[in-house]
């Protein structure tokens, strides 16, 4: 029973975070959510819980789909096209990991998400610095998500 309250509290905390987050933070939250789902899938894969593993991988794929859907292909140009191809690759790799119980593929997608998250954190920091300096020209990566 207590675990249910913890889950409800966690859900409210996450919803509050989403409601108050700027667009940069939302992308970071999605990347972190996909990583967390993959870590959970790995744990469930290790313990042989096939149903929970499949649900966690499906959740990660849905999150990656949301990242893909948020791309602004017109404004983002080549960067957006490259991100779309990467998201497609990650989704296919996660499907293969699920079908073949392949931990290495899960870890590969985890690594890619970590690299994207680190890059996005760098971009978000640069945008903040730029905003503080009153410069108004957004980077191509920011335009890729239509955040300008």
C-alpha positions as a Markdown table, in Angstrom:
| # | Residue | x | y | z |
|---|---|---|---|---|
| 1 | Unk | 0.0 | 0.0 | 0.0 |
| 2 | Unk | 2.8 | 2.4 | 0.9 |
| 3 | Unk | 4.5 | 1.7 | -2.4 |
| 4 | Unk | 1.4 | 2.9 | -4.2 |
| 5 | Unk | 1.5 | 6.2 | -2.4 |
| 6 | Unk | 5.1 | 6.6 | -3.3 |
| 7 | Unk | 4.3 | 6.0 | -7.0 |
| 8 | Unk | 1.4 | 8.5 | -6.9 |
| 9 | Unk | 3.6 | 11.1 | -5.2 |
| 10 | Unk | 6.3 | 10.5 | -7.8 |
| 11 | Unk | 3.8 | 10.9 | -10.6 |
| 12 | Unk | 2.6 | 14.2 | -9.2 |
| 13 | Unk | 6.2 | 15.4 | -8.9 |
| 14 | Unk | 6.9 | 14.5 | -12.5 |
| 15 | Unk | 3.7 | 16.1 | -13.7 |
| 16 | Unk | 4.6 | 19.3 | -11.8 |
| 17 | Unk | 8.1 | 19.2 | -13.3 |
| 18 | Unk | 6.7 | 18.9 | -16.8 |
| 19 | Unk | 4.2 | 21.7 | -16.2 |
| 20 | Unk | 7.0 | 24.1 | -15.0 |
| 21 | Unk | 9.8 | 23.0 | -17.4 |
| 22 | Unk | 11.1 | 25.1 | -20.2 |
| 23 | Unk | 11.3 | 23.4 | -23.6 |
| 24 | Unk | 15.0 | 22.6 | -23.1 |
| 25 | Unk | 14.2 | 20.9 | -19.8 |
| 26 | Unk | 11.4 | 18.9 | -21.4 |
| 27 | Unk | 13.8 | 17.4 | -23.9 |
| 28 | Unk | 16.2 | 16.5 | -21.1 |
| 29 | Unk | 13.3 | 14.9 | -19.1 |
| 30 | Unk | 12.3 | 12.8 | -22.2 |
| 31 | Unk | 15.9 | 11.7 | -22.6 |
| 32 | Unk | 16.2 | 10.8 | -19.0 |
| 33 | Unk | 12.8 | 9.0 | -19.1 |
| 34 | Unk | 14.0 | 6.9 | -22.0 |
| 35 | Unk | 17.2 | 6.0 | -20.2 |
| 36 | Unk | 15.3 | 5.1 | -17.0 |
| 37 | Unk | 12.9 | 2.8 | -19.0 |
| 38 | Unk | 15.9 | 1.0 | -20.6 |
| 39 | Unk | 17.6 | 0.5 | -17.2 |
| 40 | Unk | 14.4 | -1.0 | -15.9 |
| 41 | Unk | 14.1 | -3.2 | -19.0 |
| 42 | Unk | 17.6 | -4.4 | -18.4 |
| 43 | Unk | 16.8 | -5.3 | -14.8 |
| 44 | Unk | 13.7 | -7.2 | -15.9 |
| 45 | Unk | 15.6 | -8.9 | -18.7 |
| 46 | Unk | 18.2 | -10.0 | -16.2 |
| 47 | Unk | 15.5 | -11.5 | -13.9 |
| 48 | Unk | 13.6 | -13.1 | -16.7 |
| 49 | Unk | 10.4 | -11.0 | -16.3 |
| 50 | Unk | 9.5 | -10.9 | -20.0 |
| 51 | Unk | 6.3 | -8.9 | -19.7 |
| 52 | Unk | 7.8 | -6.1 | -17.6 |
| 53 | Unk | 10.8 | -6.0 | -19.9 |
| 54 | Unk | 8.6 | -5.6 | -23.0 |
| 55 | Unk | 6.5 | -2.9 | -21.3 |
| 56 | Unk | 9.7 | -1.0 | -20.4 |
| 57 | Unk | 11.2 | -1.2 | -23.8 |
| 58 | Unk | 7.8 | -0.2 | -25.3 |
| 59 | Unk | 7.8 | 2.9 | -23.1 |
| 60 | Unk | 11.4 | 3.8 | -24.1 |
| 61 | Unk | 10.3 | 3.5 | -27.8 |
| 62 | Unk | 7.3 | 5.7 | -27.2 |
| 63 | Unk | 9.5 | 8.3 | -25.6 |
| 64 | Unk | 11.9 | 8.2 | -28.4 |
| 65 | Unk | 8.9 | 8.6 | -30.8 |
| 66 | Unk | 7.9 | 11.7 | -28.9 |
| 67 | Unk | 11.4 | 13.1 | -29.3 |
| 68 | Unk | 11.2 | 12.4 | -33.0 |
| 69 | Unk | 7.7 | 13.9 | -33.3 |
| 70 | Unk | 9.0 | 17.1 | -31.7 |
| 71 | Unk | 11.6 | 17.7 | -34.3 |
| 72 | Unk | 11.1 | 20.7 | -36.6 |
| 73 | Unk | 12.4 | 19.3 | -39.9 |
| 74 | Unk | 12.1 | 22.6 | -41.7 |
| 75 | Unk | 14.0 | 24.8 | -39.2 |
| 76 | Unk | 16.4 | 22.0 | -38.1 |
| 77 | Unk | 17.7 | 21.1 | -41.5 |
| 78 | Unk | 20.5 | 18.5 | -41.5 |
| 79 | Unk | 20.7 | 18.3 | -37.7 |
| 80 | Unk | 17.0 | 17.4 | -37.5 |
| 81 | Unk | 17.4 | 14.9 | -40.3 |
| 82 | Unk | 20.3 | 13.3 | -38.5 |
| 83 | Unk | 18.4 | 13.1 | -35.2 |
| 84 | Unk | 15.4 | 11.5 | -37.0 |
| 85 | Unk | 17.7 | 8.8 | -38.4 |
| 86 | Unk | 19.3 | 8.3 | -35.0 |
| 87 | Unk | 15.8 | 8.0 | -33.3 |
| 88 | Unk | 14.8 | 5.5 | -35.9 |
| 89 | Unk | 17.9 | 3.5 | -35.4 |
| 90 | Unk | 17.4 | 3.5 | -31.6 |
| 91 | Unk | 13.8 | 2.3 | -31.9 |
| 92 | Unk | 14.8 | -0.5 | -34.2 |
| 93 | Unk | 17.7 | -1.5 | -32.0 |
| 94 | Unk | 15.3 | -1.6 | -28.9 |
| 95 | Unk | 12.9 | -3.8 | -30.8 |
| 96 | Unk | 15.7 | -6.1 | -31.7 |
| 97 | Unk | 16.9 | -6.1 | -28.0 |
| 98 | Unk | 13.4 | -7.0 | -26.9 |
| 99 | Unk | 13.0 | -9.8 | -29.4 |
| 100 | Unk | 16.4 | -11.3 | -28.8 |
| 101 | Unk | 16.8 | -10.5 | -25.1 |
| 102 | Unk | 20.0 | -8.7 | -26.1 |
| 103 | Unk | 21.5 | -6.6 | -23.3 |
| 104 | Unk | 24.2 | -5.2 | -25.5 |
| 105 | Unk | 21.6 | -3.6 | -27.7 |
| 106 | Unk | 19.9 | -2.0 | -24.7 |
| 107 | Unk | 23.3 | -0.7 | -23.5 |
| 108 | Unk | 24.0 | 0.7 | -27.0 |
| 109 | Unk | 20.8 | 2.7 | -27.0 |
| 110 | Unk | 21.6 | 3.8 | -23.4 |
| 111 | Unk | 25.0 | 5.1 | -24.5 |
| 112 | Unk | 23.5 | 7.0 | -27.5 |
| 113 | Unk | 20.8 | 8.6 | -25.2 |
| 114 | Unk | 23.5 | 9.5 | -22.7 |
| 115 | Unk | 25.5 | 11.2 | -25.5 |
| 116 | Unk | 22.5 | 13.1 | -26.7 |
| 117 | Unk | 21.6 | 14.2 | -23.2 |
| 118 | Unk | 25.2 | 15.5 | -22.6 |
| 119 | Unk | 25.0 | 17.3 | -25.9 |
| 120 | Unk | 21.6 | 18.8 | -25.1 |
| 121 | Unk | 22.8 | 19.9 | -21.7 |
| 122 | Unk | 25.6 | 21.7 | -23.4 |
| 123 | Unk | 23.3 | 23.4 | -25.8 |
| 124 | Unk | 20.9 | 24.3 | -23.0 |
| 125 | Unk | 23.7 | 25.9 | -21.1 |
| 126 | Unk | 24.9 | 27.9 | -24.2 |
| 127 | Unk | 21.3 | 29.1 | -24.8 |
| 128 | Unk | 21.1 | 30.3 | -21.2 |
| 129 | Unk | 24.4 | 32.1 | -21.6 |
| 130 | Unk | 23.2 | 33.6 | -24.8 |
| 131 | Unk | 19.9 | 34.7 | -23.3 |
| 132 | Unk | 21.7 | 36.3 | -20.4 |
| 133 | Unk | 23.9 | 38.1 | -22.8 |
| 134 | Unk | 20.8 | 39.3 | -24.7 |
| 135 | Unk | 21.8 | 37.7 | -28.0 |
| 136 | Unk | 18.9 | 36.4 | -29.9 |
| 137 | Unk | 20.1 | 34.0 | -32.6 |
| 138 | Unk | 19.3 | 30.4 | -31.7 |
| 139 | Unk | 21.5 | 27.5 | -32.6 |
| 140 | Unk | 20.6 | 25.0 | -35.3 |
| 141 | Unk | 20.1 | 22.3 | -32.7 |
| 142 | Unk | 17.6 | 24.5 | -30.8 |
| 143 | Unk | 15.8 | 25.1 | -34.1 |
| 144 | Unk | 15.7 | 21.4 | -34.7 |
| 145 | Unk | 13.1 | 21.1 | -32.0 |
| 146 | Unk | 11.4 | 24.4 | -32.8 |
| 147 | Unk | 12.4 | 25.9 | -29.5 |
| 148 | Unk | 13.4 | 29.3 | -30.8 |
